[in-house]
Amino acid sequence: MDIIFSCILWFLSTWIFVLALRSVIAGGRKATSGELPPGPTPFPIIGNLLKLGDKPHKSLANLAKIHGPIMRLKLGQVTTIVISSATVAKEILQNHDLSFCNRTVPDALLAKHHDEFAMPWLPVSTAWRNLRKISNSHIFTTQKLDANQSLRREKIQQLLTHVQESCRVGKAIDIGQAAFNTTLNLLSSTVFSVDLADPSSETTREFKKLVWSIMEEAGKPNLGDYFPVLRKIDLQGIRRRMEIHFGKMLDLFDGMIEQRLKQIQVHGSAVTKDMLDTLLNISEEIDRNQIKHLFLDLFAAGTDTTSSTLEWAMTELIHNPEALSKARLELEQTIGKDNQIEESDISRLPYLQAIVKETFRLHPPVPLLLPRKASSDVEICSYNVPEGAQVLVNVWAIGRDGSTWNDPNSFVPERFLGSDVDVRGRNFELIPFGAGRRICPGLPLAMRMLYLILGTLIHSFDWKLEGGVKPEKMDMDDKFGITLQRAQPLRAVPVAI
């Protein structure tokens, strides 16, 4: 058995070496219009893979300090350009957006042909433009979101009840889990008018397990992404497992769509006016398969990114008690101590808005954004970005750039008071949702959910860490995945004030 295994490893190593050698020879023959960006010297075959470590956002930021804000690496067989400054990010995402608007699609996302239906991964095309139009005109408009805010108000009240009960008995709350449950409920209420985070529901438990499994698989380093020749054999089994997870989630959505169609048939028209009704009402513009894949992205990505941002916001506030006190005072003075925060209150809460921006700056949910791909040779800052190169924008590094931000590693929400910097892709020093034509379309809903949940958690409550840990002694370390999570879950006890 050991001999067979050794032979397999030898064969794969030889195969990769030959293909890599051919790629190097072919690459050496190809004429380029300018000098390639600087970067660390790659090793044969594996390139600069060992430079990434388990926290690529940090290791790439450190490499950028040596090689500059536009940097070239060889990750296996894949030429990768890493952007680490707001100025160069603007060149890529705005000035040359058309040349970088398509994606490098991770192998895991090929499961169930998700890349052929999902708006984040589709190339810019008629299908992509149609989905984008539907999102901007029918789903995430202010009018649509305002119309179903009562559904979200109910879920916020459930969160408040949960916090009050934990406060009464002095029980610690897993902030990330509570944020995930509430985010899932807010999304499911907006989309389906149902509660998908009911702990007594078997469907809910299965759904939550699926979401976590998808994010776990998507966050794993995949040899198929660094050596495309290995994609056919799916050496680590990531795509096979993703096929199972995607299949279960798509089947769940299919059942909910079928149930809704039967209700419409009985009543003669839609009765809930939620997102599903909206999409079924424009079925001539979007088919059932596209709807299911749209929901897959919305729930898998939306729940994880939003809950991780909320956990980081609470982490920073507990770590910085003065900022927490300021936020609580603003809420008390603006909406009253005994009143529940409403979506209409957000515009009158500048310090709460500043906290969310500062959290995004320090802890962007997707620290390297989704990868882009150069559609042709493009000159950026006097360097040539070659056709087919993968482009990563390190928004974590941009958010901590000392040439842009004073005291960049400190949590200082006040830096945004009186500032017109926002997260909508116009200010490239703060682009947690991306920018240009591929900016995240769910931004309007995500921001509403963030403000509502965070405001509810800090309004009328103080927080102390489980086990009597002092705020200044908190573990502030992170771990890298498809999203940037805390290394240790945040557990804290709400205290009435």
DRENDOLO-392873 format. One line per field, with one value per residue (C-alpha): residue number from 1; residue in three letters; z, x, y. Coordinates in nm, 4 decimals. Layout:
doro (NUM ...)
mitor (ala ...)
c3 (Z ...)
c1 (X ...)
c2 (Y ...)
This chain:
doro (1 2 3 4 5 6 7 8 9 10 11 12 13 14 15 16 17 18 19 20 21 22 23 24 25 26 27 28 29 30 31 32 33 34 35 36 37 38 39 40 41 42 43 44 45 46 47 48 49 50 51 52 53 54 55 56 57 58 59 60 61 62 63 64 65 66 67 68 69 70 71 72 73 74 75 76 77 78 79 80 81 82 83 84 85 86 87 88 89 90 91 92 93 94 95 96 97 98 99 100 101 102 103 104 105 106 107 108 109 110 111 112 113 114 115 116 117 118 119 120 121 122 123 124 125 126 127 128 129 130 131 132 133 134 135 136 137 138 139 140 141 142 143 144 145 146 147 148 149 150 151 152 153 154 155 156 157 158 159 160 161 162 163 164 165 166 167 168 169 170 171 172 173 174 175 176 177 178 179 180 181 182 183 184 185 186 187 188 189 190 191 192 193 194 195 196 197 198 199 200 201 202 203 204 205 206 207 208 209 210 211 212 213 214 215 216 217 218 219 220 221 222 223 224 225 226 227 228 229 230 231 232 233 234 235 236 237 238 239 240 241 242 243 244 245 246 247 248 249 250 251 252 253 254 255 256 257 258 259 260 261 262 263 264 265 266 267 268 269 270 271 272 273 274 275 276 277 278 279 280 281 282 283 284 285 286 287 288 289 290 291 292 293 294 295 296 297 298 299 300 301 302 303 304 305 306 307 308 309 310 311 312 313 314 315 316 317 318 319 320 321 322 323 324 325 326 327 328 329 330 331 332 333 334 335 336 337 338 339 340 341 342 343 344 345 346 347 348 349 350 351 352 353 354 355 356 357 358 359 360 361 362 363 364 365 366 367 368 369 370 371 372 373 374 375 376 377 378 379 380 381 382 383 384 385 386 387 388 389 390 391 392 393 394 395 396 397 398 399 400 401 402 403 404 405 406 407 408 409 410 411 412 413 414 415 416 417 418 419 420 421 422 423 424 425 426 427 428 429 430 431 432 433 434 435 436 437 438 439 440 441 442 443 444 445 446 447 448 449 450 451 452 453 454 455 456 457 458 459 460 461 462 463 464 465 466 467 468 469 470 471 472 473 474 475 476 477 478 479 480 481 482 483 484 485 486 487 488 489 490 491 492 493 494 495 496 497)
mitor (met asp ile ile phe ser cys ile leu trp phe leu ser thr trp ile phe val leu ala leu arg ser val ile ala gly gly arg lys ala thr ser gly glu leu pro pro gly pro thr pro phe pro ile ile gly asn leu leu lys leu gly asp lys pro his lys ser leu ala asn leu ala lys ile his gly pro ile met arg leu lys leu gly gln val thr thr ile val ile ser ser ala thr val ala lys glu ile leu gln asn his asp leu ser phe cys asn arg thr val pro asp ala leu leu ala lys his his asp glu phe ala met pro trp leu pro val ser thr ala trp arg asn leu arg lys ile ser asn ser his ile phe thr thr gln lys leu asp ala asn gln ser leu arg arg glu lys ile gln gln leu leu thr his val gln glu ser cys arg val gly lys ala ile asp ile gly gln ala ala phe asn thr thr leu asn leu leu ser ser thr val phe ser val asp leu ala asp pro ser ser glu thr thr arg glu phe lys lys leu val trp ser ile met glu glu ala gly lys pro asn leu gly asp tyr phe pro val leu arg lys ile asp leu gln gly ile arg arg arg met glu ile his phe gly lys met leu asp leu phe asp gly met ile glu gln arg leu lys gln ile gln val his gly ser ala val thr lys asp met leu asp thr leu leu asn ile ser glu glu ile asp arg asn gln ile lys his leu phe leu asp leu phe ala ala gly thr asp thr thr ser ser thr leu glu trp ala met thr glu leu ile his asn pro glu ala leu ser lys ala arg leu glu leu glu gln thr ile gly lys asp asn gln ile glu glu ser asp ile ser arg leu pro tyr leu gln ala ile val lys glu thr phe arg leu his pro pro val pro leu leu leu pro arg lys ala ser ser asp val glu ile cys ser tyr asn val pro glu gly ala gln val leu val asn val trp ala ile gly arg asp gly ser thr trp asn asp pro asn ser phe val pro glu arg phe leu gly ser asp val asp val arg gly arg asn phe glu leu ile pro phe gly ala gly arg arg ile cys pro gly leu pro leu ala met arg met leu tyr leu ile leu gly thr leu ile his ser phe asp trp lys leu glu gly gly val lys pro glu lys met asp met asp asp lys phe gly ile thr leu gln arg ala gln pro leu arg ala val pro val ala ile)
c3 (0.0000 0.0852 -0.2489 -0.4384 -0.2496 -0.3195 -0.6884 -0.7023 -0.5355 -0.7739 -1.0755 -0.9622 -0.8799 -1.2206 -1.3971 -1.2187 -1.2847 -1.6587 -1.6916 -1.4818 -1.6973 -2.0137 -1.8617 -1.7754 -2.1257 -2.2868 -2.0523 -2.1323 -2.5018 -2.4643 -2.5350 -2.2772 -2.3123 -1.9994 -1.6869 -1.4576 -1.1003 -0.8461 -0.6073 -0.4129 -0.6094 -0.6652 -0.6009 -0.8843 -0.9237 -0.6008 -0.6658 -0.3659 -0.1995 0.1169 0.1574 0.2233 0.5587 0.7467 0.7412 0.3811 0.4415 0.6905 0.5090 0.1823 0.3645 0.5016 0.1560 0.0135 0.2545 0.0781 -0.2836 -0.3045 -0.3368 -0.6676 -0.6329 -0.8357 -0.6938 -0.8481 -0.6568 -0.8020 -1.1727 -1.1220 -1.1741 -0.9045 -0.8714 -0.5204 -0.4671 -0.1256 -0.1515 -0.2118 -0.5070 -0.6980 -0.5992 -0.7683 -1.0849 -1.0873 -0.9669 -1.1294 -1.3949 -1.5554 -1.4225 -1.7646 -1.7938 -1.4462 -1.4099 -1.4574 -1.1955 -1.1275 -1.0122 -0.7258 -0.8027 -0.5139 -0.6768 -0.9861 -0.7825 -0.9207 -1.1992 -0.9480 -1.1429 -1.4426 -1.2475 -0.9565 -1.0039 -0.8063 -1.0348 -1.3751 -1.6307 -1.7290 -1.9868 -2.0712 -1.7965 -1.5403 -1.6417 -1.6127 -1.2599 -1.1642 -1.2956 -1.1025 -0.7812 -0.8170 -0.9432 -0.7667 -0.4587 -0.2819 -0.3567 -0.0676 -0.1411 -0.1257 0.1905 0.3605 0.2717 0.4721 0.7626 0.9965 0.9379 1.0485 1.3481 1.4787 1.4596 1.6372 1.9173 1.9461 1.9800 2.2482 2.4425 2.4241 2.5556 2.8363 2.9506 2.9490 3.1428 3.4000 3.4740 3.4232 3.1335 2.8711 2.5083 2.2158 2.0247 1.6890 1.7177 1.8296 1.5411 1.2974 1.4201 1.4013 1.0592 0.9317 1.0689 0.9218 0.5826 0.5867 0.6957 0.4126 0.1547 0.2622 0.5484 0.7660 1.0584 0.9614 1.2944 1.5130 1.7320 1.7599 1.3823 1.2222 0.8948 1.0747 1.2246 0.8850 0.7173 0.9673 0.9344 0.5554 0.5687 0.8010 0.5905 0.2698 0.4209 0.5699 0.2365 0.0444 0.2885 0.2598 0.0511 -0.2642 -0.4781 -0.7781 -0.7494 -0.7647 -1.0159 -1.2541 -1.4092 -1.0821 -1.1010 -1.2996 -1.0216 -0.7262 -0.5207 -0.1827 -0.2461 -0.1770 -0.4857 -0.4219 -0.0716 -0.1981 -0.4526 -0.1615 0.0429 -0.2548 -0.3588 -0.0187 -0.0027 -0.3581 -0.2825 0.0243 -0.1800 -0.4500 -0.1914 -0.0603 -0.4136 -0.4890 -0.1684 -0.2540 -0.6076 -0.4620 -0.2219 -0.5109 -0.7060 -0.4158 -0.3409 -0.6987 -0.6196 -0.3893 -0.0285 0.1499 -0.0838 0.0235 -0.1949 -0.3199 -0.4328 -0.6096 -0.8023 -0.8940 -1.0152 -1.2690 -1.3791 -1.7370 -1.6333 -1.4041 -1.4060 -1.1141 -1.1319 -1.1206 -0.8218 -0.6282 -0.6953 -0.6060 -0.2700 -0.2189 -0.2471 -0.0373 0.2552 0.2441 0.2053 0.3736 0.7044 0.7507 0.6510 0.8518 1.1671 1.1585 1.1235 1.4162 1.6317 1.5518 1.6259 1.9674 2.0265 1.9618 2.1743 2.4732 2.4244 2.4163 2.6948 2.6283 2.2729 2.4006 2.6508 2.3786 2.1533 2.4307 2.5268 2.1657 2.1447 2.4763 2.3810 2.0287 2.0615 2.4383 2.6799 2.6619 2.2882 2.0278 1.7523 1.4152 1.0658 1.0407 1.3405 1.1705 0.9929 1.3354 1.4884 1.3459 1.6153 1.5544 1.1836 1.2647 1.4724 1.1806 0.9392 1.1803 1.2197 0.8421 0.8231 1.0771 1.0100 0.6516 0.6235 0.2974 0.3486 -0.0079 -0.1802 -0.4450 -0.7012 -1.0354 -1.3636 -1.6226 -1.9587 -2.1462 -2.0813 -1.8872 -1.7753 -1.4114 -1.2405 -1.5108 -1.4659 -1.6964 -1.5521 -1.7916 -1.9499 -1.7404 -1.4171 -1.0964 -0.9132 -0.5358 -0.3589 0.0014 0.1706 0.5100 0.4192 0.2709 0.5929 0.7964 0.5593 0.7705 0.4776 0.4711 0.8344 1.1533 1.4214 1.1761 1.4126 1.6808 1.7022 1.6753 1.5454 1.5915 1.2759 1.0739 1.2531 1.0164 0.7366 0.4053 0.3688 0.3297 0.2275 -0.1020 -0.3277 -0.3815 -0.1251 -0.2055 0.1374 0.2685 0.0290 0.2305 -0.0315 -0.3268 -0.5870 -0.9532 -1.1403 -0.9258 -0.5933 -0.3684 -0.4610 -0.1146 0.0509 0.1340 0.3180 0.4900 0.6316 0.7697 0.9411 1.0880 1.2407 1.3785 1.5429 1.6789 1.8101 1.9847 2.1495 2.2997 2.3776 2.7500 2.8227 2.9328 2.8614 3.0588 2.9343 3.0472 3.3250 3.4481 3.1716 3.1645 2.8387 2.7998 2.8175 2.5353 2.2610 1.9475 1.7079 1.3851 1.1579 0.7802 0.5741 0.3102 0.5763 0.8548 1.1836 1.5424 1.6436 1.9582 1.9775 2.1729 2.4811 2.6983 2.9666 2.9201 3.2249 3.2795 3.3377)
c1 (0.0000 0.2859 0.4516 0.1276 0.0779 0.4380 0.3911 0.0777 0.2560 0.5517 0.3204 0.1291 0.4496 0.5979 0.2752 0.2574 0.6261 0.5957 0.2882 0.4443 0.7595 0.5529 0.3663 0.6958 0.8340 0.5122 0.5025 0.8621 0.7831 0.4830 0.5506 0.4306 0.3687 0.5616 0.7395 0.5508 0.4858 0.7572 0.7196 0.8981 1.1000 0.8872 1.0020 0.9746 0.6282 0.4718 0.5662 0.4998 0.2385 0.4466 0.4405 0.0661 0.0620 -0.2650 -0.3449 -0.2925 -0.4405 -0.1613 0.1242 0.0321 0.0136 0.3638 0.4945 0.3406 0.5537 0.8573 0.7389 0.4820 0.1040 0.0863 0.2648 0.3009 0.3039 0.2974 0.0518 0.1169 0.0487 -0.1619 -0.0134 -0.1686 -0.1585 -0.2208 -0.3453 -0.2766 -0.3534 -0.6620 -0.4963 -0.4208 -0.7574 -0.9264 -0.7257 -0.8443 -1.2040 -1.2982 -1.0611 -1.0058 -1.3165 -1.4123 -1.0783 -1.1101 -1.4845 -1.4795 -1.3918 -1.1444 -1.3917 -1.2784 -1.3113 -1.5550 -1.8043 -1.8296 -2.0494 -2.4036 -2.2922 -2.3328 -2.0913 -2.3295 -2.6221 -2.4803 -2.4475 -2.1187 -1.9432 -2.1027 -1.8944 -2.0293 -2.2873 -2.6563 -2.7404 -2.5357 -2.6856 -3.0347 -2.9734 -2.8111 -3.1090 -3.3499 -3.1510 -3.1324 -3.4886 -3.6965 -3.5175 -3.2892 -3.4664 -3.5477 -3.9178 -3.9041 -3.6938 -3.9180 -4.2266 -4.1198 -3.9345 -4.2167 -4.1026 -3.7519 -3.8858 -4.0452 -3.7152 -3.5303 -3.7858 -3.7068 -3.3368 -3.4155 -3.6217 -3.3321 -3.0847 -3.3220 -3.3633 -2.9860 -2.9468 -3.2022 -3.0240 -2.6702 -2.5994 -2.3323 -2.4382 -2.2372 -2.2461 -2.1528 -2.4215 -2.6861 -2.5898 -2.6052 -2.9497 -3.0858 -2.9320 -3.0784 -3.4193 -3.4010 -3.3099 -3.5653 -3.8378 -3.7468 -3.7253 -3.9829 -4.1836 -4.0847 -3.8489 -3.5559 -3.3763 -3.6386 -3.4266 -3.7172 -3.7305 -3.5386 -3.5360 -3.3676 -3.0966 -3.0285 -3.0198 -2.7742 -2.5533 -2.5572 -2.4591 -2.1664 -2.0563 -2.0619 -1.8573 -1.6131 -1.5541 -1.5327 -1.2688 -1.0365 -0.7185 -0.7848 -0.5039 -0.7365 -0.7297 -0.3489 -0.2992 -0.5986 -0.4896 -0.5922 -0.9494 -1.0659 -0.9744 -1.0887 -0.7971 -0.9255 -1.2913 -1.3971 -1.6157 -1.7786 -1.8766 -1.9927 -2.2154 -2.3919 -2.4312 -2.5469 -2.7878 -2.9563 -2.9923 -3.1249 -3.3761 -3.4914 -3.5442 -3.7200 -3.9661 -4.0376 -4.0939 -4.3300 -4.5239 -4.5585 -4.6794 -4.9517 -5.0561 -5.0757 -5.2848 -5.5286 -5.5593 -5.5340 -5.2472 -4.9500 -5.0424 -4.7113 -4.5404 -4.1961 -3.8864 -4.0011 -4.3348 -4.1522 -3.9318 -4.2179 -4.4120 -4.1367 -4.0867 -4.0523 -3.7250 -3.5792 -3.6359 -3.6743 -3.3177 -3.1779 -3.4001 -3.2679 -2.9035 -2.9706 -3.1097 -2.8120 -2.5727 -2.7926 -2.8192 -2.4756 -2.2810 -2.5210 -2.5542 -2.1829 -2.0481 -2.3070 -2.2741 -1.8917 -1.9023 -2.1437 -1.9230 -1.6211 -1.8166 -1.9179 -1.5612 -1.4218 -1.6891 -1.6303 -1.2553 -1.3117 -1.5676 -1.5603 -1.6836 -1.9562 -2.0716 -2.0829 -2.2897 -2.5330 -2.5692 -2.6439 -2.9145 -3.0690 -3.0746 -3.2023 -3.4642 -3.5189 -3.4032 -3.7168 -3.7806 -3.6724 -3.4432 -3.6175 -3.4701 -3.5930 -3.3712 -3.0424 -2.9914 -3.0033 -2.7342 -2.4007 -2.1876 -2.3498 -2.2794 -1.9187 -1.8769 -1.9891 -1.7532 -1.4618 -1.5393 -1.5380 -1.2059 -1.0317 -1.2167 -1.3532 -1.5702 -1.4015 -1.0438 -0.9238 -1.2583 -1.3731 -1.0968 -1.1020 -0.9350 -0.7581 -0.9356 -0.6317 -0.2870 -0.3469 -0.0989 -0.1538 0.0792 0.3458 0.3337 0.1823 -0.0922 -0.0956 -0.4075 -0.5603 -0.3915 -0.5898 -0.6297 -0.6788 -0.7631 -0.6407 -0.8977 -0.7612 -0.4268 -0.5974 -0.7932 -0.4708 -0.2592 -0.0685 -0.0442 -0.4243 -0.5292 -0.3932 -0.3217 -0.4443 -0.4490 -0.6628 -1.0424 -1.1428 -1.5005 -1.4611 -1.2466 -1.5694 -1.7732 -1.8211 -1.6615 -1.8319 -1.6444 -1.8921 -1.8853 -2.0730 -1.7702 -1.7009 -1.4210 -1.1528 -0.9944 -1.3067 -1.4516 -1.5700 -1.8426 -1.6105 -1.6595 -1.7384 -1.9930 -1.9236 -2.0009 -2.2175 -2.5846 -2.7045 -2.5298 -2.8547 -3.0081 -2.6826 -2.6381 -2.9920 -2.9428 -2.6074 -2.7418 -3.0547 -2.8776 -2.5837 -2.8101 -3.0294 -2.7334 -2.5865 -2.9075 -2.9942 -2.7268 -2.3674 -2.1571 -1.8955 -1.6822 -1.7507 -1.5251 -1.4427 -1.1880 -1.0895 -1.1608 -0.7942 -0.7019 -0.9336 -0.8115 -0.8329 -0.6817 -0.8562 -0.8651 -0.8823 -1.1498 -1.3944 -1.4768 -1.2618 -1.3717 -1.2585 -1.0080 -1.2163 -1.5966 -1.7020 -1.9008 -2.0332 -2.2947 -2.5490 -2.5884 -2.8886 -2.8123)
c2 (0.0000 0.2393 0.1608 0.2342 0.5602 0.6656 0.5889 0.7993 1.0908 1.0522 1.0482 1.3564 1.5447 1.4622 1.5580 1.8937 1.9582 1.8933 2.1121 2.3875 2.3711 2.3999 2.6954 2.8689 2.8133 2.9374 3.2335 3.3192 3.3320 3.5595 3.9249 4.1745 4.5450 4.6405 4.5273 4.2943 4.4124 4.3268 4.0382 3.7649 3.5084 3.1968 2.8397 2.5868 2.4321 2.5667 2.9291 3.1530 2.9319 2.8944 3.2734 3.2723 3.0945 3.0471 3.4211 3.5342 3.8797 3.9548 3.7816 3.9578 4.2914 4.2336 4.1376 4.4559 4.6592 4.5129 4.4914 4.7717 4.8227 4.6321 4.3010 3.9810 3.6293 3.2863 3.0689 2.7259 2.7777 3.0892 3.4341 3.6529 4.0308 4.1648 4.5209 4.6777 5.0510 5.2639 5.4398 5.1202 4.9686 5.2648 5.1956 4.8333 4.8719 5.2023 5.3345 4.9908 4.8179 4.6801 4.4973 4.3405 4.2843 3.9069 3.6471 3.3739 3.1086 2.8813 2.5118 2.4575 2.6977 2.4780 2.2420 2.2129 2.4515 2.7317 2.9505 2.9392 3.0866 3.2876 3.6623 3.6977 3.4464 3.4953 3.6841 4.0244 3.9173 3.9441 3.6906 3.8831 4.2200 4.0763 3.9472 4.2755 4.4687 4.2475 4.2963 4.6737 4.7271 4.4617 4.3265 4.5723 4.9010 5.1344 5.0947 4.7131 4.7075 4.9645 4.7598 4.4540 4.6131 4.5039 4.1445 4.2355 4.4327 4.1133 3.9249 4.2032 4.1801 3.8076 3.8917 4.1500 3.8935 3.6482 3.9076 4.0112 3.6494 3.5919 3.9154 3.8025 3.4740 3.6062 3.3692 3.4367 3.4687 3.3366 3.6653 3.5128 3.2452 3.4953 3.7246 3.4314 3.3236 3.6763 3.7419 3.4159 3.5153 3.8649 3.7225 3.4438 3.6869 3.9224 3.6431 3.3831 3.5410 3.2444 3.1888 2.9655 2.9940 2.8290 2.5972 2.3503 2.3015 2.0161 2.2115 2.4998 2.2817 2.1258 2.4656 2.6132 2.3053 2.3437 2.7108 2.6453 2.3449 2.5501 2.8314 2.5802 2.4058 2.7343 2.8606 2.5609 2.5974 2.3953 2.2525 2.2758 2.6546 2.6660 2.3847 2.3950 2.0651 1.8952 2.0217 1.7197 1.4759 1.6948 1.5588 1.6862 1.6076 1.9663 1.9996 1.6601 1.7648 2.1029 1.9225 1.7540 2.0735 2.2816 2.0067 1.9964 2.3743 2.4004 2.1240 2.3159 2.6319 2.4304 2.2995 2.6501 2.7787 2.4894 2.5540 2.9225 2.8482 2.6250 2.9038 3.1502 2.8999 2.8640 3.2365 3.3533 3.5923 3.6461 3.7281 3.7897 4.0430 3.9215 3.8721 3.5314 3.6764 3.9586 3.7163 3.4825 3.7855 3.8607 3.4997 3.6156 3.7844 3.5159 3.1421 2.9047 2.7769 3.1297 3.2104 2.9097 2.9955 3.3600 3.2476 3.0156 3.3109 3.5369 3.2959 3.1321 3.4569 3.7003 3.5185 3.4496 3.7920 3.9836 3.7726 3.7874 4.1687 4.1930 3.9713 4.1898 4.5086 4.3741 4.2543 4.6023 4.7730 4.5440 4.5910 4.9698 5.0424 5.4184 5.3681 5.1335 5.3970 5.6640 5.4404 5.3547 5.7228 5.8171 5.5502 5.6582 6.0266 5.9673 5.6926 5.6650 5.4001 5.1840 5.2073 4.9530 5.0736 5.1148 5.1312 5.4903 5.5823 5.4893 5.8220 5.9951 5.7724 5.8940 5.7297 5.3893 5.4360 5.5293 5.2110 4.9954 5.1753 5.1399 4.7692 4.7267 4.9118 4.6878 4.3614 4.3475 4.0351 3.9240 4.0508 3.9790 4.0468 3.8001 3.7348 3.9162 3.8238 4.0399 4.0077 4.1444 4.2898 4.6136 4.8771 4.9726 5.2201 5.1641 4.7854 4.5260 4.3082 4.0110 3.8678 3.5874 3.6947 3.6585 3.9896 4.0077 4.3349 4.3182 4.5423 4.4344 4.5939 4.9015 4.9515 4.9521 5.1613 5.4149 5.6561 5.6819 5.6371 5.7899 5.5283 5.2610 4.9633 5.1299 5.1237 5.4897 5.5396 5.9169 5.9272 5.8920 6.1595 6.4507 6.2476 6.1725 5.8407 5.5552 5.1871 5.2173 5.1860 5.5543 5.5851 5.3292 5.3476 5.1675 4.9089 4.6052 4.5392 4.5934 4.8653 4.9163 4.7116 4.4021 4.5709 4.3502 4.4170 4.3104 4.6067 4.7997 4.5038 4.4081 4.7590 4.7679 4.4332 4.5365 4.8578 4.6892 4.3955 4.5958 4.8728 4.6159 4.4409 4.7598 4.9535 4.9344 4.6712 4.6701 4.3619 4.1720 3.8861 3.5310 3.4097 3.7586 3.8271 4.1953 4.3855 4.4774 4.1072 3.9982 3.7677 3.9864 3.7314 3.6321 3.3285 3.3370 3.1641 3.2739 3.5339 3.6801 3.5220 3.5618 3.2964 3.2340 3.2801 3.5895 3.4958 3.7782 3.8344 4.1172 4.3391 4.5664 4.9356)
